[in-house]
Amino acid sequence: MVSPEQGNQTSITEFILLGFRTLPELKILLFLLFLMIYIATMAGNILIVTLVVADQHLHTPMYFFLGNLSCLETFYTSTILPRMLASLLTEDRTISFNGCFTQFFFFGSLVGTECILLSVMSYDRYLAICNPMHYAARMSGRAWLQFAGGSWLGGFLGNSITMLSISQLTFCGSNDIDHFFCDFIPLINHSCNDPQLTEILAFTLILIFSLVPFLLTLLSYIFIIATILRIPSSTGRQKAFSTCSSHLIVVTIFYGTLLTVYMFPTTKTLRDFKKVLSVVYTVLTPLVNPLIYSLRNKEVKEALRKAYRKCRFEQC
């Protein structure tokens, strides 16, 4: 990445994240709201990771991937919210050139990882419901590690290619970014070069690491729903659907907002609307994940009760 200290390759040494500048009278309320969301998100996801690690009954592929997702969400939300909270509290919206690109690198990498991981989780549910006889063979302990490791590696590798392309650009002009974090489109708008090749590369990577996992997830759920509808008893259908409904809710919220933001052109009319949608998949989705899985999942609730009883008995 080209550093501003290395010469005159860029006239920008820092960016200004404008954030929610149109709502100055609500900055204290927004600060308190996002602070509570951040605390709840961190506590909820860390709790799920702890339960998955500590409870032997949760040492299954579904909960292993859930633990990975919760771990990812703690990193994911920490790339956005602490900087946003600092801006709301101090009104200092500046972020260094390298700090901005570091934020984008981790944000983009974690988004790609989550897309792949959600498709892996849908494949896990597909095998459990549609091919239960082959589930144990295809979801061995080694397969868990390969799927999870491939998700993390794919997300970071894909965004590294984008970062390499962006590092060839120079940036000048206004340093105002009309967003609450450093994202691809706002950064490209400050390029002095023609960013067409970079945009094509980024769009291709978005198709590979976002749209393709989404289509695979959608295909998995088409087969899942078709299989569930063929179950003769209503009790059996309800039990089968309950095993994947939580994941389906998370996928719908995450992909619905993410694809709307990145697949449609950014116009003046849609800019503020996309900023609101960005809040959904960067702030609310990491919060919703532990709430949905803990409130709707019997095994997680049972593990939580066991942990509470053990903690109370040992007076921890």
C-alpha positions as a Markdown table, in Angstrom:
| # | Residue | x | y | z |
|---|---|---|---|---|
| 1 | Met | 0.0 | 0.0 | 0.0 |
| 2 | Val | 1.3 | 3.4 | -0.9 |
| 3 | Ser | 1.9 | 5.5 | 2.3 |
| 4 | Pro | 1.6 | 9.3 | 2.3 |
| 5 | Glu | 5.0 | 9.5 | 3.9 |
| 6 | Gln | 6.7 | 8.0 | 1.0 |
| 7 | Gly | 6.4 | 10.9 | -1.4 |
| 8 | Asn | 4.0 | 12.9 | -3.4 |
| 9 | Gln | 2.0 | 9.9 | -4.6 |
| 10 | Thr | -1.0 | 11.1 | -2.7 |
| 11 | Ser | -2.1 | 14.5 | -1.4 |
| 12 | Ile | -4.4 | 12.9 | 1.2 |
| 13 | Thr | -2.9 | 12.1 | 4.6 |
| 14 | Glu | -6.2 | 11.5 | 6.4 |
| 15 | Phe | -9.9 | 11.1 | 5.7 |
| 16 | Ile | -12.9 | 12.6 | 7.4 |
| 17 | Leu | -15.8 | 10.1 | 8.1 |
| 18 | Leu | -18.9 | 12.3 | 7.9 |
| 19 | Gly | -21.1 | 9.6 | 9.4 |
| 20 | Phe | -24.5 | 10.8 | 10.5 |
| 21 | Arg | -23.7 | 14.5 | 10.1 |
| 22 | Thr | -27.4 | 15.3 | 9.2 |
| 23 | Leu | -28.4 | 14.2 | 12.7 |
| 24 | Pro | -26.2 | 16.4 | 15.0 |
| 25 | Glu | -29.0 | 16.8 | 17.6 |
| 26 | Leu | -29.1 | 13.0 | 18.0 |
| 27 | Lys | -25.4 | 12.3 | 18.5 |
| 28 | Ile | -25.7 | 11.6 | 22.3 |
| 29 | Leu | -28.7 | 9.3 | 21.7 |
| 30 | Leu | -26.9 | 7.6 | 18.8 |
| 31 | Phe | -23.8 | 7.2 | 21.0 |
| 32 | Leu | -25.7 | 5.5 | 23.8 |
| 33 | Leu | -27.7 | 3.3 | 21.3 |
| 34 | Phe | -24.6 | 2.1 | 19.5 |
| 35 | Leu | -22.7 | 1.6 | 22.8 |
| 36 | Met | -25.4 | -0.6 | 24.1 |
| 37 | Ile | -25.5 | -2.5 | 20.8 |
| 38 | Tyr | -21.8 | -3.0 | 20.9 |
| 39 | Ile | -21.7 | -4.3 | 24.5 |
| 40 | Ala | -24.6 | -6.6 | 23.9 |
| 41 | Thr | -23.1 | -7.9 | 20.6 |
| 42 | Met | -19.7 | -8.6 | 22.2 |
| 43 | Ala | -21.2 | -10.2 | 25.3 |
| 44 | Gly | -23.7 | -12.4 | 23.3 |
| 45 | Asn | -21.2 | -13.6 | 20.7 |
| 46 | Ile | -18.4 | -14.3 | 23.3 |
| 47 | Leu | -21.0 | -16.2 | 25.4 |
| 48 | Ile | -21.8 | -18.4 | 22.4 |
| 49 | Val | -18.2 | -19.1 | 21.7 |
| 50 | Thr | -17.6 | -20.0 | 25.4 |
| 51 | Leu | -20.6 | -22.3 | 25.5 |
| 52 | Val | -19.6 | -24.1 | 22.2 |
| 53 | Val | -16.0 | -24.6 | 23.6 |
| 54 | Ala | -17.1 | -25.7 | 27.1 |
| 55 | Asp | -20.1 | -27.9 | 26.5 |
| 56 | Gln | -19.4 | -31.3 | 25.1 |
| 57 | His | -23.0 | -31.6 | 23.8 |
| 58 | Leu | -22.3 | -28.7 | 21.4 |
| 59 | His | -19.3 | -30.3 | 19.9 |
| 60 | Thr | -21.1 | -30.9 | 16.6 |
| 61 | Pro | -20.6 | -29.5 | 13.1 |
| 62 | Met | -23.6 | -27.1 | 13.4 |
| 63 | Tyr | -22.3 | -25.6 | 16.7 |
| 64 | Phe | -18.7 | -25.6 | 15.6 |
| 65 | Phe | -19.7 | -23.4 | 12.6 |
| 66 | Leu | -21.9 | -21.3 | 14.9 |
| 67 | Gly | -18.9 | -20.7 | 17.2 |
| 68 | Asn | -16.9 | -19.6 | 14.2 |
| 69 | Leu | -19.6 | -17.3 | 13.2 |
| 70 | Ser | -19.8 | -15.7 | 16.6 |
| 71 | Cys | -16.1 | -15.4 | 16.8 |
| 72 | Leu | -16.2 | -13.7 | 13.4 |
| 73 | Glu | -18.9 | -11.3 | 14.5 |
| 74 | Thr | -16.9 | -10.1 | 17.5 |
| 75 | Phe | -14.0 | -9.1 | 15.1 |
| 76 | Tyr | -16.4 | -7.8 | 12.5 |
| 77 | Thr | -18.3 | -5.4 | 14.8 |
| 78 | Ser | -15.1 | -4.3 | 16.4 |
| 79 | Thr | -13.7 | -3.0 | 13.1 |
| 80 | Ile | -16.7 | -0.5 | 12.8 |
| 81 | Leu | -18.3 | 0.4 | 16.1 |
| 82 | Pro | -15.4 | 1.6 | 18.3 |
| 83 | Arg | -14.3 | 4.2 | 15.7 |
| 84 | Met | -17.9 | 5.2 | 15.2 |
| 85 | Leu | -18.5 | 5.6 | 19.0 |
| 86 | Ala | -15.3 | 7.7 | 19.3 |
| 87 | Ser | -16.5 | 10.0 | 16.5 |
| 88 | Leu | -19.9 | 10.5 | 18.1 |
| 89 | Leu | -18.4 | 11.2 | 21.6 |
| 90 | Thr | -15.5 | 13.5 | 20.6 |
| 91 | Glu | -16.8 | 14.8 | 17.3 |
| 92 | Asp | -13.4 | 14.0 | 15.9 |
| 93 | Arg | -14.2 | 12.3 | 12.6 |
| 94 | Thr | -10.7 | 12.1 | 11.2 |
| 95 | Ile | -9.1 | 8.8 | 10.4 |
| 96 | Ser | -5.5 | 8.4 | 9.1 |
| 97 | Phe | -4.8 | 7.2 | 5.5 |
| 98 | Asn | -3.4 | 3.9 | 6.7 |
| 99 | Gly | -6.0 | 3.5 | 9.4 |
| 100 | Cys | -8.8 | 3.9 | 6.8 |
| 101 | Phe | -7.3 | 1.2 | 4.6 |
| 102 | Thr | -6.7 | -1.1 | 7.5 |
| 103 | Gln | -10.3 | -0.8 | 8.5 |
| 104 | Phe | -11.4 | -1.5 | 5.0 |
| 105 | Phe | -9.1 | -4.5 | 4.7 |
| 106 | Phe | -10.5 | -6.2 | 7.9 |
| 107 | Phe | -14.1 | -5.2 | 7.2 |
| 108 | Gly | -14.0 | -6.5 | 3.6 |
| 109 | Ser | -12.2 | -9.7 | 4.6 |
| 110 | Leu | -14.6 | -10.5 | 7.4 |
| 111 | Val | -17.6 | -9.8 | 5.1 |
| 112 | Gly | -16.3 | -12.3 | 2.6 |
| 113 | Thr | -15.6 | -14.8 | 5.3 |
| 114 | Glu | -19.1 | -14.5 | 6.7 |
| 115 | Cys | -20.6 | -15.0 | 3.2 |
| 116 | Ile | -18.7 | -18.2 | 2.7 |
| 117 | Leu | -19.4 | -19.4 | 6.3 |
| 118 | Leu | -23.1 | -18.9 | 6.0 |
| 119 | Ser | -23.1 | -21.0 | 2.8 |
| 120 | Val | -21.2 | -23.7 | 4.6 |
| 121 | Met | -23.7 | -23.6 | 7.4 |
| 122 | Ser | -26.6 | -24.0 | 4.9 |
| 123 | Tyr | -24.7 | -27.0 | 3.4 |
| 124 | Asp | -24.5 | -28.5 | 6.8 |
| 125 | Arg | -28.2 | -28.2 | 7.3 |
| 126 | Tyr | -28.8 | -29.6 | 3.8 |
| 127 | Leu | -26.8 | -32.7 | 4.6 |
| 128 | Ala | -28.5 | -33.1 | 8.0 |
| 129 | Ile | -32.0 | -32.9 | 6.6 |
| 130 | Cys | -31.8 | -34.1 | 3.0 |
| 131 | Asn | -29.0 | -36.7 | 3.3 |
| 132 | Pro | -28.9 | -37.8 | 7.0 |
| 133 | Met | -27.4 | -41.2 | 6.1 |
| 134 | His | -24.3 | -39.6 | 4.6 |
| 135 | Tyr | -24.0 | -36.7 | 7.2 |
| 136 | Ala | -21.5 | -38.4 | 9.5 |
| 137 | Ala | -19.2 | -39.3 | 6.7 |
| 138 | Arg | -19.3 | -36.0 | 5.0 |
| 139 | Met | -19.1 | -33.9 | 8.2 |
| 140 | Ser | -16.2 | -35.6 | 9.9 |
| 141 | Gly | -14.0 | -33.6 | 12.3 |
| 142 | Arg | -11.5 | -33.0 | 9.5 |
| 143 | Ala | -14.2 | -31.7 | 7.3 |
| 144 | Trp | -15.2 | -29.1 | 10.0 |
| 145 | Leu | -11.7 | -27.7 | 10.0 |
| 146 | Gln | -11.5 | -27.7 | 6.2 |
| 147 | Phe | -14.8 | -25.9 | 5.8 |
| 148 | Ala | -14.1 | -23.3 | 8.5 |
| 149 | Gly | -10.5 | -22.8 | 7.5 |
| 150 | Gly | -11.5 | -22.4 | 3.9 |
| 151 | Ser | -14.1 | -19.8 | 4.8 |
| 152 | Trp | -11.5 | -17.6 | 6.7 |
| 153 | Leu | -8.8 | -18.1 | 4.1 |
| 154 | Gly | -11.2 | -17.3 | 1.2 |
| 155 | Gly | -12.5 | -14.1 | 2.7 |
| 156 | Phe | -9.0 | -12.7 | 3.5 |
| 157 | Leu | -7.5 | -13.9 | 0.2 |
| 158 | Gly | -10.3 | -12.3 | -1.8 |
| 159 | Asn | -10.1 | -8.9 | -0.1 |
| 160 | Ser | -6.3 | -9.0 | -0.3 |
| 161 | Ile | -6.5 | -9.0 | -4.1 |
| 162 | Thr | -8.8 | -6.0 | -3.9 |
| 163 | Met | -6.4 | -4.2 | -1.5 |
| 164 | Leu | -3.5 | -4.9 | -3.9 |
| 165 | Ser | -5.4 | -3.3 | -6.7 |
| 166 | Ile | -6.4 | -0.3 | -4.7 |
| 167 | Ser | -2.8 | 0.2 | -3.5 |
| 168 | Gln | -1.9 | 1.0 | -7.1 |
| 169 | Leu | -4.1 | 4.1 | -7.1 |
| 170 | Thr | -3.3 | 7.6 | -5.8 |
| 171 | Phe | -5.8 | 9.7 | -3.9 |
| 172 | Cys | -6.4 | 13.4 | -4.0 |
| 173 | Gly | -9.0 | 16.1 | -3.8 |
| 174 | Ser | -11.5 | 16.3 | -1.0 |
| 175 | Asn | -10.9 | 13.9 | 1.9 |
| 176 | Asp | -14.5 | 13.8 | 3.1 |
| 177 | Ile | -16.1 | 10.3 | 3.1 |
| 178 | Asp | -19.9 | 10.4 | 3.3 |
| 179 | His | -20.1 | 7.2 | 5.4 |
| 180 | Phe | -19.5 | 6.0 | 8.9 |
| 181 | Phe | -16.7 | 3.7 | 8.0 |
| 182 | Cys | -14.1 | 3.2 | 5.2 |
| 183 | Asp | -15.8 | 1.2 | 2.4 |
| 184 | Phe | -14.9 | 0.4 | -1.1 |
| 185 | Ile | -17.1 | 2.8 | -3.1 |
| 186 | Pro | -16.4 | 5.9 | -1.0 |
| 187 | Leu | -12.6 | 5.2 | -1.2 |
| 188 | Ile | -12.7 | 4.7 | -5.0 |
| 189 | Asn | -14.5 | 8.0 | -5.4 |
| 190 | His | -11.3 | 9.8 | -4.1 |
| 191 | Ser | -9.0 | 8.2 | -6.6 |
| 192 | Cys | -7.0 | 10.5 | -8.9 |
| 193 | Asn | -6.7 | 7.6 | -11.4 |
| 194 | Asp | -9.2 | 5.9 | -13.5 |
| 195 | Pro | -10.5 | 3.2 | -11.2 |
| 196 | Gln | -12.4 | 1.3 | -13.8 |
| 197 | Leu | -10.1 | -1.8 | -13.7 |
| 198 | Thr | -10.2 | -1.8 | -9.9 |
| 199 | Glu | -14.0 | -1.5 | -9.9 |
| 200 | Ile | -14.2 | -4.4 | -12.4 |
| 201 | Leu | -11.9 | -6.6 | -10.3 |
| 202 | Ala | -13.8 | -5.7 | -7.1 |
| 203 | Phe | -17.2 | -6.4 | -8.7 |
| 204 | Thr | -15.9 | -9.8 | -9.9 |
| 205 | Leu | -14.7 | -10.6 | -6.4 |
| 206 | Ile | -18.1 | -9.6 | -5.0 |
| 207 | Leu | -19.8 | -12.0 | -7.4 |
| 208 | Ile | -17.4 | -14.8 | -6.4 |
| 209 | Phe | -17.4 | -14.2 | -2.6 |
| 210 | Ser | -20.9 | -12.8 | -2.1 |
| 211 | Leu | -23.3 | -13.7 | -4.9 |
| 212 | Val | -22.0 | -17.3 | -5.4 |
| 213 | Pro | -22.3 | -18.2 | -1.7 |
| 214 | Phe | -25.7 | -16.6 | -1.6 |
| 215 | Leu | -26.9 | -18.7 | -4.6 |
| 216 | Leu | -25.4 | -21.8 | -3.0 |
| 217 | Thr | -27.2 | -21.0 | 0.2 |
| 218 | Leu | -30.5 | -20.4 | -1.7 |
| 219 | Leu | -30.1 | -23.7 | -3.5 |
| 220 | Ser | -29.5 | -25.5 | -0.3 |
| 221 | Tyr | -32.7 | -24.1 | 1.2 |
| 222 | Ile | -34.7 | -24.9 | -1.8 |
| 223 | Phe | -33.7 | -28.6 | -1.4 |
| 224 | Ile | -34.3 | -28.3 | 2.4 |
| 225 | Ile | -37.8 | -26.9 | 2.1 |
| 226 | Ala | -38.7 | -29.4 | -0.6 |
| 227 | Thr | -37.6 | -32.2 | 1.7 |
| 228 | Ile | -39.4 | -30.8 | 4.7 |
| 229 | Leu | -42.7 | -30.6 | 2.7 |
| 230 | Arg | -42.4 | -34.3 | 1.9 |
| 231 | Ile | -42.4 | -35.2 | 5.6 |
| 232 | Pro | -45.8 | -36.8 | 6.3 |
| 233 | Ser | -46.3 | -35.7 | 9.9 |
| 234 | Ser | -46.7 | -32.0 | 10.9 |
| 235 | Thr | -44.6 | -32.7 | 14.0 |
| 236 | Gly | -41.7 | -34.0 | 11.9 |
| 237 | Arg | -41.9 | -31.0 | 9.5 |
| 238 | Gln | -41.9 | -28.6 | 12.4 |
| 239 | Lys | -38.9 | -30.3 | 14.0 |
| 240 | Ala | -36.9 | -30.3 | 10.8 |
| 241 | Phe | -37.7 | -26.7 | 10.0 |
| 242 | Ser | -36.7 | -25.5 | 13.5 |
| 243 | Thr | -33.2 | -26.8 | 12.9 |
| 244 | Cys | -32.6 | -24.4 | 10.1 |
| 245 | Ser | -35.1 | -21.5 | 10.6 |
| 246 | Ser | -32.6 | -19.5 | 12.8 |
| 247 | His | -29.9 | -19.7 | 10.1 |
| 248 | Leu | -32.4 | -18.8 | 7.5 |
| 249 | Ile | -33.4 | -15.6 | 9.4 |
| 250 | Val | -29.7 | -14.6 | 9.7 |
| 251 | Val | -29.0 | -15.2 | 6.0 |
| 252 | Thr | -32.1 | -13.3 | 4.9 |
| 253 | Ile | -31.2 | -10.2 | 6.9 |
| 254 | Phe | -27.5 | -10.3 | 6.1 |
| 255 | Tyr | -27.7 | -10.9 | 2.3 |
| 256 | Gly | -30.8 | -8.8 | 1.8 |
| 257 | Thr | -29.1 | -5.7 | 3.0 |
| 258 | Leu | -25.6 | -6.5 | 1.7 |
| 259 | Leu | -26.6 | -7.2 | -1.9 |
| 260 | Thr | -28.8 | -4.2 | -2.0 |
| 261 | Val | -25.9 | -1.9 | -1.0 |
| 262 | Tyr | -23.3 | -3.4 | -3.4 |
| 263 | Met | -25.3 | -4.6 | -6.4 |
| 264 | Phe | -27.2 | -1.4 | -7.1 |
| 265 | Pro | -25.6 | 1.8 | -8.3 |
| 266 | Thr | -25.1 | 4.6 | -5.7 |
| 267 | Thr | -27.1 | 7.6 | -6.5 |
| 268 | Lys | -27.7 | 10.8 | -4.5 |
| 269 | Thr | -31.2 | 9.5 | -3.8 |
| 270 | Leu | -30.0 | 6.1 | -2.6 |
| 271 | Arg | -26.9 | 7.3 | -0.7 |
| 272 | Asp | -28.6 | 7.9 | 2.6 |
| 273 | Phe | -30.8 | 4.8 | 2.2 |
| 274 | Lys | -27.7 | 2.6 | 1.6 |
| 275 | Lys | -26.1 | 4.1 | 4.7 |
| 276 | Val | -29.0 | 2.9 | 6.8 |
| 277 | Leu | -28.8 | -0.5 | 5.2 |
| 278 | Ser | -25.1 | -0.6 | 6.0 |
| 279 | Val | -26.0 | -0.1 | 9.7 |
| 280 | Val | -28.2 | -3.2 | 9.4 |
| 281 | Tyr | -25.5 | -5.6 | 8.2 |
| 282 | Thr | -22.6 | -4.1 | 10.0 |
| 283 | Val | -24.2 | -3.3 | 13.4 |
| 284 | Leu | -27.5 | -5.1 | 13.8 |
| 285 | Thr | -26.7 | -8.5 | 12.2 |
| 286 | Pro | -23.9 | -9.3 | 14.6 |
| 287 | Leu | -26.3 | -8.4 | 17.4 |
| 288 | Val | -29.2 | -10.5 | 16.0 |
| 289 | Asn | -27.0 | -13.6 | 15.5 |
| 290 | Pro | -26.6 | -14.5 | 19.2 |
| 291 | Leu | -30.1 | -13.4 | 20.1 |
| 292 | Ile | -31.7 | -15.7 | 17.5 |
| 293 | Tyr | -29.5 | -18.7 | 18.2 |
| 294 | Ser | -29.8 | -18.4 | 21.9 |
| 295 | Leu | -33.6 | -17.7 | 22.1 |
| 296 | Arg | -34.7 | -20.1 | 19.4 |
| 297 | Asn | -32.3 | -23.0 | 20.1 |
| 298 | Lys | -33.0 | -25.6 | 22.8 |
| 299 | Glu | -29.5 | -27.0 | 22.9 |
| 300 | Val | -27.9 | -23.5 | 23.4 |
| 301 | Lys | -30.5 | -22.6 | 26.1 |
| 302 | Glu | -29.8 | -25.9 | 27.9 |
| 303 | Ala | -26.1 | -25.3 | 27.7 |
| 304 | Leu | -26.6 | -21.8 | 29.1 |
| 305 | Arg | -28.7 | -23.2 | 32.0 |
| 306 | Lys | -26.1 | -25.8 | 32.8 |
| 307 | Ala | -23.3 | -23.2 | 32.8 |
| 308 | Tyr | -25.4 | -21.0 | 35.1 |
| 309 | Arg | -26.1 | -23.8 | 37.5 |
| 310 | Lys | -22.4 | -24.8 | 37.6 |
| 311 | Cys | -21.3 | -21.2 | 38.1 |
| 312 | Arg | -23.8 | -20.6 | 40.9 |
| 313 | Phe | -22.8 | -23.9 | 42.6 |
| 314 | Glu | -19.1 | -23.0 | 42.4 |
| 315 | Gln | -19.9 | -19.4 | 43.4 |
| 316 | Cys | -18.0 | -18.1 | 40.4 |
